[in-house]
């Protein structure tokens, strides 16, 4: 009421009042957004371990706990990136594999020749748990392990498994730094640990973006990847359909201002602050939850599975930097896949030009398969076609999941993913192997 009264006075008393009222409303609702979705995280934004402890009583489980619960063994590994972030990531082992990995070097070397390494990289606001939360029957991490692959579940800065050692340092990062530092460092570690020269990479959503950044900015990593599968690829975003994304984008600059005002660096770091599992299980509130998700990622069709959605929302979201969202919003505006835009005065000293440079996708030389959903509001077909054109002959296969209602989130929780999506992934691996054999 106070906000409306203030705007009424401005509107009637001064010509500039309308514009002042407009900005006042944007600031007001940005403040509400931060209050309800961000500030509840403020007490523990820097320490991933503390966030885990806080949420244990609310049903939260870590990636290694989910792996062991499913009857597999889990290894926990950690790297410190060049710019000081500590990234924790995980490896899935069958029980009968454990002793083999503790054996002599010759046996390890023999296994390295026989078993192919696969890296699975999650999307925005998520973590390594995305690949195992669905359990042994439907989790992609377990499905690949059962097929004989050496599966590693990586993470990036900003979530509970990727925090900076110096908590007082400013977290000024987007997906650019994930591709420049986080993924290369983890891949080098994995290759060294497994004594192999190459691996397969499966990325989902932002996990694909980080890969495109890595291989375009650091072309030497092309030789370390045997094949890459892009699930719901994200690079060009001109045709995004999500209503809620456009609403948040409208308020983004004001949200950034409020976050800076309260010195908040990490947003959405608790599952409880985004969608509380118990609330979304309520028949009435469940519809609201699905509306919010649908207005961002695509409205659910026949792939909706209430139990899987409940499990997913019990472990997500787990944090990121607001700058990640801002970078994606810039891609929506520009229609290009380019580095972060700091404005004319910021770009000139950093890039040597007034606009940020595009990521040169022509530098990517990895065999690639792109898989999209027909009802995906974020990874839209028009943008996917543009990505395919830019990648050129590196794209060995580009296809859509058969279900016409398949959305962005169905790649994680769709009830039929094991029957048709995982079949496509196995087909992609066979294609990569054939290409590798032909080249040799």
N, C-alpha and C positions, 0 to 999 in steps of 0.2 A: 504493500500500500504506500509506504514511504517513497519507494522507487517510482511508482506511478504518479504520485502527487508532485514529486520533484520534476518529472518530465512534463507534466501538464503546465507547470509554471514556466519552464523553459520554452515550451512550444508556443505559448501565447504571448510571451513578453519580448521575445527577441528572435530575429531572423536566423541567427546561428543556433538557436535553441534546439531545432530539430536534429541537427548533426550532433550536438552535445548529448541529447537524449539517446540517440542511436548508440554512441560509444559508451554511454553510461549503462545502457541495458547490456551490451556485450560484456562489459567489465563485470557487471553484477552476476550474470549467468556463468561467466567464466569462474568467478569466485565460488559459486555454488558447485560447479563441476569439481573444482579442486577440493572443496570441503568434503564432498561425499565420496569421491573416488580416489583421492590422493592423500589428503592430510592424515587420514587414519593410519598411514604407513610411516609418518614422519619420525616416529620414535625409533624406528629400526631400519631405516633405509640403507644404511651402510654395511651392515653386518649380516651376511647370508646365514651364518650359523644361528644367530639369534632369531631370525625369522623362522627358521626350521623349528627351533625349540618352541616358539610361541604357538605354532600351528599344529604341533603334534597332538594336542588334545582335541583338535578339530578334525581329525581324520587325515591329516597331511602325512604323506610318506615320501621319502627320498627315492631317487632312482635306484640306488643299490638295494634298498629295502623292497621295492617292487619286483626287482629281478629275483631276489632270493625267495620272496613269497611265491613266485611262480615255479620254484623248484630248480632254478639255475644258480650258478655261482656268479658273483660280481667282483670285478677289480675296480678300484678307485685310483685315478691318476690325476696329476696336476702339473700345469705349466705356468710359468710367469712370463707374460708377454714383454716385449721390448719396452713398452710404455708403462709397465708396472701392474697390470691386472693379473690376478690369480684366477685361472680357469680350472675348474674341477670337471673331469669327464670320466666316462665309465666304459667298461668292457664286459660283454656277456660271455660266459663260459658254460658249457655243459659240465656236469659233475665229472664225467670221465675225461674231460680235457684238462682238468686242473693239474694232475700229476705230470701230464705231457709238457706243460708249460714250465714245470719246475725241473725238467730233465736236463741232460747235458746239452751243450751248444749244438752238437751235430744233429741231435733229434729235433731241436728247435728249428735249425736250418732246413731240415727235411720238411717239416710241417709248413714252413714259410713258402716252400715251392709248391706244396700240394693244396694249401688253403688260401683262398682269396680274401683280402681284407676289405671290409665295407665300412664307410663312415656314414652315419645318419645325423643330419643337422636340422634342428627344429626351426619353427617359425617365430614371429614376433610375440613377445609377452609369455613365451613358453620355455620349455627346457627339455633336457634329455629324457625326461619321464614320459614324454608324448609317445615314444616308440614302444613303451612297455606297459602303460597303464591299463590297456585293454586285456591284459592277461595272456597266458601262453597260447590260447586258441586264436587270438586275433591281433596280437601285437606284432608289428612288422619286425621289430628287433628279434623276437623269438622265432618268427617264421624263417628269417634268413639264417639264424643260428642252426635251426633244425636242418636246413639245406646244406650245412657244412661251411658256411662263411664265418670268418672271424669278425664279429660285429663290435664296432665302437660307437658310443653315443656321445657326441661332442656338445659343448655349450659355448656361449658367447658372453661377453661383458654385459653387465646390467641385471642379469637374473640372479637368483640366489646362489648359483654355482660360479658366477663370474664377478667378483668384487675386487676393488683396488686395495692394495696393502696399506696405502696411505689414505685414511678415510677423510682427511681434510682437503685432499686435492679435488679440483673441480672435474666433474665427469662430463666433459665436453666431447661427446662422441655420438656418431650415428652408425648406420650399417657400414659406412666406409671403413671405419677402424676395425670392424669385425672381419672384413675381407682383407684388410691390410696387415693385421696383426694376429687376431684370434685364431682364424682358421689355418693360416700357414704354420704357426707355431705348434698347433695340435697335430697337424698332418705330419710335420717333420718328426715330432715325438713318436707318433704311431708307427711311421715307417722305420724309425730306428729301433723301436721296441720289438717290432715283429720281424725285423731283418728282411724287409721287402723293399722293392724299388717303386712299386706303384700300388694304387688302391682304387676301389670304386667309391663314388660319392653320390649319396641320395640326399637332396635338399628339398625341404618343404617351405613354400612361401618365402619368408625372409632368408631362410637357409639357401634358397637359390640366388637371391640378391647378393649375399655375402660371397658366394662362389663366383659370380660374374665379376664382382669387384676384384677378388683375389687373382683370378686368372688373366684379367685384363691389365691390372696394375703390376702384377708379378708374373710375367709370362713364363718364367722358369718352372712354375708349378704345373704347366700344361703337361710336362714330361713325367709328372708324378701321379697323374690321374689316368686310369685306363678307360674310364667311362663315367658319365654323369647323368643321373636321372633327375629331372626337374618336375616335382609335383606342385601343381598350382604355381607356375613360375611368375616371379614379380620382377620386372625391370621397367617397362613402360606402363604408365598408369593414366593415360589420357581418357580412357573410356570407362573408368570405375563407375559402377552403378549404385554402390551402397549409399543409401540416404543418410544414415547416421554418420558415416565417414565425412560426408560433405558438411554436415552440421558441425561436427567437431572441428573440421578444417576452418570453418567460418570463424570460430572462436579461438583458433590456435594461438594467434599472437597475444591475445589477452591472457590465455591460460599460461603461456610462457612467462608473461610479466608477473603473474601471481605466484608462479612457482619460484621465480627468482626472488620475489619479495619475501617469501617464507624460507628461502635457501633450501629448497627441495630439489634434489638431484635425480632421484629414482622414483618412478611412478608405477602404480599397480603392483606393488611387491608382495601382496598377500592375496591368496584366493578368496579369503573372506571379504575383502573390500570391493571385489568386482561382482562375483556371483556366489553367494553363500549356498553351499550344497543343500542344506536343509530347507532354505527358503525356496530355492528353485524346484524342490521336490513337491512343494505345495501345488495342488492342481490349478489354482488361480494364478499364483506368482509365476508358475512354470511358463504360462503363456506370455507373460511380460518378458521373462528371460529369453525365450525363443524369439520374441519380436526384436529385442535389442540385437541378438546375435544375427538374426536373419537380415536386419536392415543394414548390417555391415558386410556379411559374408554370403548372403543368399538365403532365401527362405526354404526351410526344410520340406522335402517331399517324402518319398518312400524309404529313405535311408535313416530316418530318425530312430534312435534307440535310446530310450529314457535312461536305462542303466548305464550305458556308455557315456552319455552326456553328464550324468551325475558324477561318474568317476573322473571325467575330464575336468569338470569345474571344481573338483576337490583338490586338484594339483595346479590349477592355473587361475589367474596369471601369476607370474613370479618375478616381475620387474623388468624395466628397461629405462632408457633415458628419453625424455620428451623430445629431444633433438632427433631421435630416430623417426618419430611420427612427423615432425616438421620436415625432415628430408623427403619423406614419402609425399607429403602434401606439395612440396615443390615440384616433384615429378609429375603430379597430377596437373599442375598449372602449366608447366613447360612442355609436356608431352615428350620430353627427352629423358634419356638415362644418363644423368650427369652428377658431378660432385656437388657438395653442399654449397648453396648460394648465400654468401655473407653480405650481399649488397655491393654496389659499385665500389665503395671505399674499402671494403673488406676483401673483395676479390682481387683487386689490382695488385696489392703487395704479395698475396698468397699464390695466385695463379699467373700473374703477369698479364691479365686481361680482365675486362669489365664483367664478363659472364663466366660462370664456372665451366670447365672443360667437360665434354662428354666422356664417358667410359668407352674406350675403343674395343668394342666387342669383336672386331676383326682379329684381335690378338689372341682370342681364345681358339685353341686348336684341339680341344678335347671332344671325342665322340659323345654325342648327347641325344637323349630322348626327352621330349617335352610331353607331359600329360596334364590335361586340363579338364575341369568340370564344365558342363554346358550351362549350369545355373550358378556359376561362381561370379559374385559381384565384384571381386577384387582382381582376380586373374582372368580378364575378359578376352574373348576370342580375338577381337581386333588388335589388342595389344600383344597377344601371343603371336599373331601372324607377323607383326612388325619385328618382334624379337627373333622369330625364325628367319626372317629376311636378313637381319643384321648378323646373325650367327652363320648364315650361309650353309656351306656343305658340311659343316660340323654337326648339323642336326641330322642324325641318322633316321629318326622317326619322330613325328609330331602327331598326337592323336587326342581325342576326347574320350572320357569314360562313357560307356554306352548309355547309362541312365541319364535321361534328359533333365532330371531334377537334381543332379549331383552338384553339391555346393562346395565352397572353400573348406568348410569344417568337416565335410564328409570324408575328406582324405585322412582325417584322424579318427572319427568315430562312426562312420557309415557302417551299417550292419552287414553289407555285402562286400566290404573291401577285400576280405580274404578270398572270395570266389573270383572276382574279376580284376580288381586293381592289382593284387599281388601276382596274379597270373601275367599281367602286362609287365610287371617288374622282372619276373623270371625270364620272360621273352626278351626283354631289353638286355639282360645279362648275357643271354645266349648270343645276341647280336654283337655285343661288345667283344665277346670271346672270339667270334668268327672274324671280326675286323682285326683283332690282335693277331690271330693265327695267320691271316692273309698277309699282314704287314711283315710277319716274320718268315 
